[in-house]
């Protein structure tokens, strides 16, 4: 076991307690494969399932695995017109399970997310009956300001490249605190408490996932 793995094992109980006091449940998995199985086990067959833009869920194989199960899948990528897209967004807000990652989380059990279209942060905050968050342990930060610094430095530039945004960070690799029409940092959400107990479930993974 590496020192990082040992740290993760020791930190999981501290983090579990931090999330619990904020009405969020936490699971720890050493590998992405274990995380995928844990997430699938949390979703009953027959449920409606959707997701925000999430490389972590994709890399862990969760999104592909959903199609092998008896779920009603709501995939915004299936929309072919603006009208279909709007209709799908309406269904996403009312779905049973919303899957996402988080840009960062704190040792005190807070989730910190920055979004462009903001469908992801909207669904974390309100709408879907259940939210499952997958995050690798490298997204752990000491505080909310530290989490925001992490997002600007490490998450936003590759995310801008992923979606093909015409932003300063996509051109330079460094956050420009932009007001660009393509800005992917339009909304900042700090989830410090879940009013509905257990609505948000956090799956932390020892293997690196996403940005």
C-alpha positions in Angstrom: 0.0 0.0 0.0 1.4 3.4 -1.0 1.4 6.3 1.4 -1.3 8.0 -0.6 -3.5 4.9 -0.3 -2.8 4.7 3.4 -3.8 8.4 3.8 -7.0 7.7 1.9 -7.9 4.8 4.1 -7.3 6.9 7.2 -9.1 10.0 5.9 -12.3 8.2 4.9 -13.8 8.1 8.4 -13.0 11.7 9.0 -14.7 12.6 5.7 -17.6 10.3 6.3 -18.4 12.1 9.6 -18.0 15.5 7.9 -20.5 14.6 5.2 -22.9 13.0 7.7 -23.2 16.1 9.8 -24.3 17.9 6.6 -27.0 15.2 5.8 -25.0 13.6 3.0 -24.0 10.0 2.9 -20.5 8.9 1.9 -19.0 5.7 0.5 -15.2 5.1 -0.1 -13.9 2.8 -2.8 -10.2 2.1 -3.4 -10.6 1.7 -7.2 -12.8 3.0 -10.0 -14.2 -0.5 -10.7 -15.4 -0.7 -7.1 -16.8 2.8 -7.3 -18.8 1.8 -10.4 -20.3 -1.2 -8.7 -21.2 0.9 -5.6 -23.0 3.5 -7.7 -25.0 0.9 -9.7 -26.0 -0.8 -6.4 -27.4 2.5 -5.2 -29.8 2.8 -8.2 -32.9 0.5 -8.1 -33.9 -1.1 -11.5 -36.7 0.8 -13.2 -35.4 4.2 -12.0 -35.0 7.1 -14.3 -31.3 8.2 -14.5 -29.5 11.1 -16.0 -26.2 12.9 -15.6 -24.4 16.2 -16.0 -21.1 16.7 -17.8 -18.9 14.3 -15.9 -15.7 12.8 -17.0 -15.3 10.9 -13.7 -18.5 8.9 -14.3 -17.4 8.3 -17.9 -13.9 7.2 -16.9 -15.2 4.8 -14.2 -17.4 3.1 -16.8 -20.7 4.1 -15.0 -22.3 5.7 -18.0 -21.7 2.7 -20.3 -22.9 0.4 -17.6 -26.2 2.2 -17.2 -27.3 1.0 -20.7 -26.8 -2.6 -19.6 -29.4 -2.2 -16.8 -33.1 -1.8 -16.7 -33.1 2.0 -16.3 -35.0 4.8 -18.1 -32.1 6.8 -19.5 -32.4 10.5 -20.0 -29.4 11.6 -22.1 -29.4 15.3 -23.2 -27.0 14.3 -26.1 -30.0 12.6 -27.7 -31.7 15.9 -28.4 -31.6 16.9 -32.1 -33.3 20.3 -31.9 -33.5 23.1 -29.3 -37.1 22.1 -28.6 -36.0 18.5 -27.9 -33.2 19.7 -25.7 -35.5 21.9 -23.6 -37.9 19.0 -23.2 -35.1 16.7 -22.1 -33.9 19.2 -19.5 -37.4 19.3 -18.1 -37.2 15.5 -17.7 -33.8 15.7 -16.1 -34.9 18.0 -13.4 -37.7 15.5 -12.4 -35.7 12.3 -12.7 -35.1 9.8 -9.9 -31.3 9.8 -10.0 -28.9 12.5 -11.2 -25.2 11.4 -11.5 -22.4 13.9 -11.4 -18.9 14.6 -10.2 -17.8 17.6 -8.1 -15.1 20.0 -9.0 -13.8 19.9 -5.5 -14.8 19.0 -1.9 -13.5 20.1 1.5 -12.3 18.3 4.6 -15.4 19.8 6.3 -17.8 18.0 3.9 -18.7 20.8 1.5 -19.0 20.3 -2.3 -17.8 23.1 -4.5 -18.8 23.3 -8.2 -18.5 25.8 -11.0 -20.7 25.5 -14.1 -21.3 27.1 -17.5 -24.7 26.1 -18.7 -25.5 25.4 -15.0 -27.8 22.4 -15.5 -25.4 20.5 -13.3 -25.3 22.8 -10.4 -29.1 23.3 -10.7 -29.7 19.6 -10.4 -27.3 19.2 -7.5 -29.2 21.9 -5.6 -32.8 21.0 -6.5 -35.0 18.8 -8.6 -33.9 15.1 -9.0 -35.0 12.9 -6.1 -31.5 11.5 -5.6 -28.0 12.8 -6.5 -24.9 10.6 -6.6 -21.6 12.3 -6.7 -18.4 10.5 -7.8 -15.1 12.2 -6.9 -11.5 11.1 -6.7 -9.6 11.9 -3.5 -7.2 14.3 -5.3 -10.2 16.8 -5.3 -9.9 17.1 -1.5 -9.2 20.6 -0.4 -8.8 22.3 3.0 -11.5 25.0 2.6 -14.0 26.5 0.1 -11.5 29.2 -1.0 -8.9 26.5 -1.6 -11.5 24.5 -3.6 -12.2 27.4 -5.8 -8.5 28.0 -6.4 -8.2 24.3 -7.4 -11.1 24.6 -9.8 -9.6 27.7 -11.5 -6.1 26.2 -11.7 -6.8 22.5 -12.5 -10.4 21.9 -13.5 -11.6 24.7 -15.7 -8.9 24.8 -18.4 -9.2 21.1 -19.3 -13.0 21.3 -19.1 -13.0 24.3 -21.5 -11.0 22.2 -23.9 -13.3 19.3 -23.4 -16.4 21.3 -24.5 -14.6 23.3 -27.2 -15.1 26.6 -25.4 -13.5 29.7 -26.9 -12.1 31.0 -23.6 -8.8 32.4 -22.5 -8.1 29.3 -20.4 -8.7 27.0 -23.5 -6.0 29.1 -25.3 -3.4 29.6 -22.6 -4.1 26.7 -20.2 -4.5 29.2 -17.3 -7.7 30.8 -15.9 -8.1 34.4 -17.2 -11.1 35.3 -14.9 -12.9 35.9 -18.1 -16.3 37.3 -19.1 -16.2 35.5 -22.4 -19.5 34.6 -24.2 -18.2 30.9 -23.9 -17.4 31.2 -20.2 -17.8 27.9 -18.4 -17.5 29.5 -15.0 -20.9 31.3 -14.8 -22.3 29.8 -11.6 -20.6 28.8 -8.3 -22.4 26.4 -6.0 -21.3 25.5 -2.5 -23.3 22.6 -1.1 -22.8 22.9 2.6 -26.0 21.1 3.7 -28.6 18.8 2.3 -32.0 19.7 3.6 -33.3 16.2 2.6 -31.3 13.6 4.6 -29.4 11.3 2.3 -30.6 12.9 -1.0 -26.9 13.4 -1.9 -24.6 10.4 -1.8 -20.9 10.9 -2.2 -18.7 8.1 -3.6 -15.1 8.9 -3.1 -12.5 7.0 -5.1 -8.8 6.3 -4.4 -8.0 6.2 -8.1 -7.7 9.5 -10.0 -10.8 10.4 -12.1 -11.7 13.4 -14.1 -10.1 16.8 -13.7 
